């Protein structure tokens, strides 16, 4: 599940997810765990992915999920 900027205020520290970062973006992955990475396309506002684009999640270099934002 891709959660963008609004999750910054509502991300629960007790959740199983975590913030993942690539070179320019921060994306909250609800099911993210150690070894997970994200790569994003699209716009970035204040380091958060926002607007049109794709977030592709990997675990130990193996593709897991891709999410498209509209």
N, C-alpha and C positions, 0 to 999 in steps of 0.2 A: 504494500500500500504506500503510495506516495503522499506525503504530507508536506506542504510547502510552508510559506511564511507564517501562516496563522498558528501553526503548531509550536512556534517558538514560545508563545505565552502559555500554551496548555500542555506541553510535554510533561508527563509525570515522571519523576525521577525513579519511581518504582516500576515503571513499565519494562517490558522485555526489549524494547527498541533502543536505538541510540542515534545520535547525529552522525552522519557520514559526510565527509568533505572530499571534493576533488580540488583541482587547482583554483577554481573560482567560486564554487557553489557549496552550500550546506543544504543537505536534504535529510529529513528525519525518516528513518526506516523503522516502521512499527515492529517488524520481525528481525531487525538487524542484529547481528551477533559478531563476536570477535572473528576476524578474517574476512568480513564483508567489506566491499568497496562499492563506490558509485561513480559513474561518469554521466555527465549531463550535457545536453544541448539546449539552446534557448537563452532567454534573458536571465540576468542576475540582478537583484536589487538588494543592496546592503548585505551582500554575501549569501542571500537566500535565493534558491531557484524560484522563478516566478513567471507566469504567463505560458506561452506556447513552448513546447520542447519535449524532450524525452529523458528520462532517468533510467539508466541501465544498472542493475545491481548484480554484483558477482560475489561468489564465496570461494576463497582459495583459488582465484583466477578462473573459475568456471561460471559461465552466465547462469543467473537465477531467474531474474524477472526484468521486464521492461515496462515502464508506465509512461503514458502519453498525457500531457496536460493540454487542456483547451481553455 
